[in-house]
């Protein structure tokens, strides 16, 4: 295993992104209170179009206007109401963040959709997803890189004592690589994106932003070697979806950090997991990989399995607290 350091402190926890509800001030109070060592900017998709992951990221694009058409985001001829709403929501969220956390001095995480999942979600004006047009995908990645650079700067202005960690959400990445994204008719699928092309698109974002980046993918068959080769400092995974240990072990051994999704996003057992249960899930995986315990708390950040938008407010708060305390438990071992 390498002696690489990671941007986070040992024994920390964070959230993946989304939370329930529509009150951004309350959501930020919860995050700052329950995750003091690595808070994140909450996403509240219940607020409607422009508040979800894809809509928020569309609002960051530069010189690439979009709109909502028949329930989907679509490239538009000019900026309109949907784009203004997405940008206004983000601006209000950042202003609220400054009000509550202006003196925060640690690592702070923000999230945005990655270029592959974004291309699989936004439609062209003529119909069909941007994924069908390689040139449009490259333009999208360039626009996203410029927009994320500006977004990082906007967060840094509001939190002048903090440093920024950017999470790129790529839930569709395995399907994009395998050619499993359906066409508009549903009768076919879009072309598979070659690994080299995907690597180039992700690297464009990573090189442009100037901050450490982790890639989140809550799907089976995450291409870990590809993600490691992009320059990302870490990967965020749902531990329950890991079926092959060797690729993960190789990536971690090569220095990739792990945001370990160890707490379920809904109360399937009728209650939130305890910190001991969450810590045990992380510890069990680490031991199966055969790595020394002394590195666990340094290389691993404890998180929920995915976003918590579908949970109750009480469950979401309890899960974040359990992840926080699990991280502390692991750092004390």
Residue pairs with C-beta under 8 A, 6 or more apart in sequence:
1 252
1 253
1 255
1 291
1 292
1 295
2 253
2 254
2 255
4 255
5 298
6 233
6 234
6 257
6 298
6 299
7 107
7 163
7 165
7 212
7 233
8 37
8 38
8 107
8 165
8 257
8 301
9 37
9 38
9 106
9 107
10 297
10 298
10 331
11 37
11 297
11 327
11 328
11 330
11 331
11 332
12 37
12 38
12 301
12 302
12 327
13 35
13 37
13 38
13 301
13 302
13 303
13 320
13 323
13 324
13 326
13 327
14 35
14 38
14 39
14 40
14 109
14 259
14 301
14 302
14 303
14 323
15 31
15 35
15 40
15 42
15 303
15 304
15 307
15 308
15 320
15 323
16 40
16 111
16 167
16 216
16 218
16 236
16 259
16 261
16 303
16 304
16 305
16 306
16 307
16 308
17 40
17 41
17 42
17 43
17 53
17 111
17 167
17 169
17 216
17 307
18 42
18 43
18 44
18 45
18 53
18 307
18 308
18 309
19 27
19 30
19 31
19 42
19 43
19 44
19 307
19 308
19 309
19 313
19 316
20 44
20 46
20 308
20 309
20 310
20 311
20 312
20 313
20 316
21 27
21 44
21 46
21 313
22 44
22 46
22 47
23 44
24 42
24 44
24 92
24 93
24 96
25 96
25 100
27 42
27 44
28 41
28 42
28 93
28 96
28 97
28 100
28 101
29 100
30 42
30 316
30 317
30 320
31 39
31 40
31 42
31 320
32 39
32 100
32 101
32 104
34 317
34 320
34 321
34 324
35 320
35 323
35 324
36 106
36 324
37 106
37 107
37 324
37 327
38 106
38 107
38 108
38 109
38 165
38 301
39 101
39 104
39 108
39 109
40 108
40 109
40 110
40 111
40 167
41 93
41 94
41 97
41 108
41 109
41 110
41 111
41 155
42 93
43 51
43 52
43 53
43 56
43 111
43 307
43 309
44 51
44 309
45 51
45 52
45 53
45 309
46 309
47 89
49 55
49 68
49 82
49 85
49 86
50 56
50 58
50 59
50 82
50 85
50 86
50 89
51 86
51 89
53 111
53 112
53 113
53 169
54 73
54 113
54 117
54 118
54 121
54 122
55 68
55 73
55 82
55 86
56 86
56 89
56 90
56 112
57 112
57 113
57 118
57 144
58 66
58 73
58 83
58 86
58 118
58 122
59 83
59 86
59 87
59 89
59 90
60 90
60 112
60 144
60 147
60 148
60 150
60 151
61 140
61 143
61 144
61 147
62 143
62 146
62 147
62 150
63 143
64 75
64 139
64 140
64 143
65 75
65 76
65 77
65 78
65 79
65 80
65 83
66 73
66 74
66 75
66 76
66 82
66 83
66 122
67 73
67 74
67 76
67 80
67 81
67 82
67 83
68 74
68 82
69 123
72 121
72 122
72 123
73 82
73 121
73 122
73 123
74 122
74 123
74 124
74 125
75 122
75 123
75 124
75 125
75 130
75 136
76 83
76 125
77 125
90 151
94 154
94 155
94 158
95 158
97 155
97 158
97 159
98 158
98 159
101 108
101 159
101 162
102 158
102 159
102 160
103 161
104 159
104 161
104 162
105 161
105 162
106 162
106 163
107 162
107 163
107 164
107 165
108 155
108 159
108 162
108 163
108 164
108 165
109 164
109 165
109 166
109 167
110 151
110 152
110 155
110 164
110 165
110 166
110 167
111 166
111 167
111 168
111 169
111 216
112 144
112 148
112 151
112 166
112 167
112 168
112 169
113 121
113 168
113 169
113 170
114 168
114 169
114 170
114 173
114 202
114 205
114 215
115 137
115 140
115 141
115 144
115 201
115 202
115 204
115 205
116 170
116 172
116 173
116 176
116 193
116 198
116 201
116 202
117 169
117 170
117 171
117 172
117 173
117 176
118 130
118 140
118 144
119 129
119 130
119 131
119 136
119 137
119 140
119 176
120 129
120 130
120 131
120 172
120 175
120 176
120 181
120 190
121 129
121 172
122 129
122 130
122 140
123 129
123 130
123 184
124 130
124 132
124 133
124 136
127 184
128 183
128 184
128 190
129 181
129 183
129 184
129 190
130 136
130 137
130 140
131 137
131 176
131 181
131 190
131 191
131 193
132 183
132 190
132 191
134 197
137 193
137 201
138 201
141 201
141 204
141 205
142 204
144 205
145 204
145 205
145 207
145 208
145 209
146 208
148 166
148 205
148 208
148 209
149 208
149 209
149 210
152 164
152 166
152 209
152 210
152 211
155 162
155 164
156 162
156 164
163 211
164 211
165 211
165 212
165 213
165 214
166 209
166 211
166 212
166 213
166 214
167 213
167 214
167 215
167 216
167 236
168 202
168 205
168 213
168 214
168 215
168 216
168 232
169 216
169 217
170 202
170 215
170 216
170 217
171 216
171 217
171 218
171 219
172 181
172 219
173 198
173 217
173 219
173 222
173 223
174 180
174 217
174 219
174 220
174 221
174 222
174 223
175 181
175 219
176 190
176 192
176 193
176 198
177 192
177 193
177 195
177 198
177 223
177 226
178 192
178 221
179 189
179 190
179 191
179 192
180 189
181 189
181 190
182 188
182 189
182 190
183 189
183 190
195 223
195 226
198 223
198 226
199 226
199 229
199 230
202 215
202 227
202 230
202 232
203 230
203 231
205 213
206 213
206 230
206 231
206 232
207 231
212 233
212 234
213 231
213 232
213 233
214 232
214 233
214 234
214 235
214 236
214 257
214 259
215 227
215 230
215 232
215 234
215 235
215 236
216 235
216 236
216 237
216 259
217 227
217 235
217 236
217 237
218 236
218 237
218 238
218 241
218 261
218 305
218 306
219 241
220 241
220 243
222 235
222 237
224 235
224 247
224 248
224 250
224 251
224 256
225 247
225 250
225 251
227 235
227 251
227 256
228 235
228 251
228 254
228 255
228 256
232 256
233 256
233 257
234 256
234 257
234 258
234 259
234 301
235 251
235 256
235 257
235 258
235 259
236 258
236 259
236 261
236 303
237 248
237 258
237 259
237 260
237 261
238 261
238 305
238 306
239 260
239 261
239 262
239 281
239 282
239 285
239 305
240 261
240 264
240 305
242 248
242 285
245 288
245 289
248 258
248 289
249 289
249 290
249 291
252 258
252 289
252 291
252 299
253 291
257 299
257 300
257 301
258 299
258 300
258 301
259 300
259 301
259 303
260 281
260 282
260 285
260 300
260 301
260 302
260 303
261 303
261 304
261 305
261 306
262 278
262 279
262 281
262 282
262 302
262 303
262 304
262 305
262 323
262 326
263 272
263 273
263 278
263 281
263 302
263 303
263 304
263 305
263 319
263 322
263 323
263 326
264 273
264 304
264 305
264 319
265 304
265 305
265 306
265 307
265 308
265 310
265 311
265 319
266 310
266 311
266 315
267 311
267 312
267 315
272 315
272 318
272 319
272 322
273 319
273 322
274 322
275 321
275 322
275 323
275 324
275 325
275 326
275 328
275 329
276 326
276 329
277 322
278 302
278 322
278 323
278 326
279 302
279 326
279 327
279 329
279 330
282 296
282 300
282 302
282 326
282 330
283 293
283 296
283 330
283 333
286 293
286 296
286 300
287 293
293 333
296 330
296 333
297 327
297 330
297 331
297 333
300 330
301 327
302 323
302 324
302 326
302 327
302 330
303 323
304 319
304 320
304 323
308 315
308 316
308 319
308 320
311 319
